[in-house]
Amino acid sequence: MEEVSREEMAKLLEKAKADMQAMLDKMTPEERAAAEIRAQKMMEADEAETQRIMDAAAKITAEQTSPDTPRFCKHCGAKAVSGKICEYCGMPL
C-alpha cells in the first residue's frame, strides 16, 4: 500500500462520507432500519470476538506466569528447580 498524506487521507475520508450519505439518502426508511440492525449485529459480533481473544490472551499470560509452570534453563534445557542459576550448567536463568 502506498503512502498517503494527511491531506489526501482527509479528502478520501470526506469523499467516503459523501458517498455514504448519498447511499443513505437513496434508502427507504425500512432499508435504513434493516441496515442499522445488521450493523448493530456486526458490532456485537466484533465485540464478542474481541472479548474471546482477550480472554484467550489472559489465559495464556496466566499460564506463563503461574508459579506451577516448570521453568527450564535456556542454555542447557534442564528443569530449573529454584534460584537464579542453573544447577546443572551454572548459567543464569
C-alpha positions in Angstrom: 0.0 0.0 0.0 1.4 3.4 -0.9 1.9 6.3 1.5 -1.0 8.7 1.8 -0.5 12.2 3.1 -2.8 13.7 5.8 -4.4 15.9 3.2 -5.1 13.1 0.8 -6.5 11.0 3.7 -8.8 13.8 4.7 -10.0 14.2 1.1 -10.6 10.4 0.9 -12.5 10.5 4.2 -14.7 13.3 3.1 -15.4 11.6 -0.2 -16.3 8.4 1.6 -18.6 10.3 3.9 -20.3 12.0 1.0 -20.7 8.6 -0.8 -22.2 7.0 2.3 -24.6 9.9 2.8 -25.7 9.6 -0.9 -26.3 5.9 -0.4 -28.3 6.6 2.8 -30.4 9.2 1.0 -31.4 6.6 -1.6 -32.6 4.1 1.0 -36.1 3.8 2.2 -36.8 4.1 6.0 -37.3 0.3 6.1 -33.9 -0.3 4.4 -32.2 2.1 6.7 -33.7 0.3 9.7 -32.6 -3.1 8.4 -29.1 -1.8 7.7 -28.9 -0.4 11.2 -29.9 -3.7 12.7 -27.3 -5.5 10.6 -24.6 -3.0 11.6 -25.6 -3.5 15.3 -25.3 -7.3 15.0 -21.9 -6.9 13.3 -20.6 -4.6 16.1 -21.9 -7.1 18.7 -20.1 -10.0 16.9 -16.9 -7.9 16.7 -17.1 -7.1 20.5 -17.7 -10.8 21.3 -14.7 -11.8 19.2 -12.5 -9.2 20.8 -13.5 -10.4 24.2 -12.8 -14.0 23.2 -9.3 -13.0 22.0 -8.7 -11.0 25.2 -9.8 -13.9 27.4 -7.5 -16.3 25.5 -4.6 -13.9 25.8 -5.2 -13.5 29.5 -5.3 -17.3 29.9 -2.0 -17.7 28.1 -0.4 -15.0 30.1 -1.7 -16.5 33.4 -0.3 -19.9 32.4 3.1 -18.5 31.5 3.4 -16.6 34.8 1.9 -19.3 37.0 4.3 -20.5 39.8 3.3 -24.1 39.0 4.7 -23.8 35.4 8.0 -25.5 35.2 10.9 -23.3 34.2 13.8 -24.5 32.1 17.3 -23.3 31.5 17.6 -21.5 28.2 21.2 -22.8 27.8 21.1 -26.5 28.6 17.4 -27.2 28.8 17.5 -28.6 32.3 14.5 -28.1 34.6 15.2 -25.2 36.9 14.4 -26.2 40.4 15.0 -22.9 42.2 17.2 -19.9 42.3 18.6 -17.7 39.6 21.4 -20.0 38.5 21.0 -23.4 36.7 22.1 -26.2 39.0 23.4 -28.2 36.0 25.3 -25.8 33.8 25.7 -22.8 36.1 24.3 -20.2 33.7 21.9 -17.5 34.8 18.2 -18.4 34.4 
